[in-house]
Amino acid sequence: MAYEEQFEQARKDVQTLSRKPGNDDLLYLYAHFKQGSVGDVTGKRPGMLDMVGRAKYDAWAKLKGMDQDSARQNYISKVEALQKSHG
Protein backbone atom coordinates (compact mmCIF):
# COMPACT_ATOMS: atom_id res chain seq x y z
CA MET A 1 0.00 0.00 0.00
CA ALA A 2 1.37 3.41 -0.96
CA TYR A 3 2.34 5.78 1.83
CA GLU A 4 -0.43 8.28 1.06
CA GLU A 5 -2.95 5.43 1.04
CA GLN A 6 -1.75 4.25 4.46
CA PHE A 7 -2.16 7.78 5.81
CA GLU A 8 -5.68 8.04 4.39
CA GLN A 9 -6.58 4.59 5.71
CA ALA A 10 -5.31 5.54 9.17
CA ARG A 11 -7.51 8.66 9.04
CA LYS A 12 -10.52 6.43 8.35
CA ASP A 13 -9.51 3.79 10.90
CA VAL A 14 -9.25 6.27 13.76
CA GLN A 15 -12.93 7.08 13.30
CA THR A 16 -13.91 3.43 13.84
CA LEU A 17 -12.34 2.96 17.28
CA SER A 18 -14.75 1.47 19.81
CA ARG A 19 -13.61 3.90 22.53
CA LYS A 20 -12.66 7.54 22.22
CA PRO A 21 -8.94 8.09 22.87
CA GLY A 22 -7.86 10.36 25.73
CA ASN A 23 -7.15 14.05 25.25
CA ASP A 24 -3.38 13.54 25.00
CA ASP A 25 -3.84 10.96 22.26
CA LEU A 26 -6.34 13.17 20.44
CA LEU A 27 -3.94 16.12 20.50
CA TYR A 28 -1.13 13.89 19.28
CA LEU A 29 -3.29 12.65 16.40
CA TYR A 30 -4.48 16.15 15.53
CA ALA A 31 -1.00 17.65 15.51
CA HIS A 32 0.57 14.86 13.47
CA PHE A 33 -2.32 14.78 11.01
CA LYS A 34 -2.07 18.53 10.44
CA GLN A 35 1.73 18.43 10.15
CA GLY A 36 1.50 15.49 7.77
CA SER A 37 -1.17 17.01 5.55
CA VAL A 38 -0.51 20.79 5.76
CA GLY A 39 3.02 21.23 7.11
CA ASP A 40 4.10 23.76 9.72
CA VAL A 41 1.47 25.53 11.80
CA THR A 42 -0.21 28.55 10.24
CA GLY A 43 -2.35 31.39 11.52
CA LYS A 44 -2.45 33.09 14.87
CA ARG A 45 -2.62 31.32 18.20
CA PRO A 46 -6.23 31.33 19.51
CA GLY A 47 -7.06 33.56 22.45
CA MET A 48 -7.16 32.59 26.12
CA LEU A 49 -10.89 31.81 26.08
CA ASP A 50 -10.56 29.24 23.28
CA MET A 51 -8.83 26.59 25.36
CA VAL A 52 -9.44 23.73 22.93
CA GLY A 53 -8.26 25.70 19.91
CA ARG A 54 -5.26 26.88 21.85
CA ALA A 55 -4.31 23.34 22.89
CA LYS A 56 -4.61 22.13 19.30
CA TYR A 57 -2.53 25.02 18.00
CA ASP A 58 0.16 24.47 20.63
CA ALA A 59 0.35 20.72 19.93
CA TRP A 60 0.74 21.40 16.21
CA ALA A 61 3.27 24.22 16.77
CA LYS A 62 5.52 21.83 18.74
CA LEU A 63 6.03 19.86 15.52
CA LYS A 64 7.32 22.85 13.55
CA GLY A 65 10.13 21.74 11.27
CA MET A 66 9.13 18.05 11.26
CA ASP A 67 8.93 16.78 7.70
CA GLN A 68 5.53 15.64 6.48
CA ASP A 69 6.59 12.02 5.92
CA SER A 70 7.75 11.67 9.53
CA ALA A 71 4.51 13.20 10.79
CA ARG A 72 2.48 10.83 8.62
CA GLN A 73 4.44 7.80 9.85
CA ASN A 74 3.95 8.87 13.49
CA TYR A 75 0.23 9.32 12.83
CA ILE A 76 -0.08 5.88 11.20
CA SER A 77 1.84 4.23 14.05
CA LYS A 78 -0.32 5.93 16.70
CA VAL A 79 -3.53 4.83 14.97
CA GLU A 80 -2.24 1.25 14.79
CA ALA A 81 -1.43 1.33 18.52
CA LEU A 82 -4.86 2.76 19.34
CA GLN A 83 -6.55 0.05 17.30
CA LYS A 84 -4.87 -2.56 19.49
CA SER A 85 -5.78 -0.82 22.75
CA HIS A 86 -9.17 0.64 21.79
CA GLY A 87 -10.31 -2.10 19.42
PyMOL commands that set and color helices and strands:
alter all, ss='L'
color gray80, all
select helices_A, chain A and resi 3-14+23-37+51-61+68-86
alter helices_A, ss='H'
color red, helices_A
deselect
rebuild
show_as cartoon
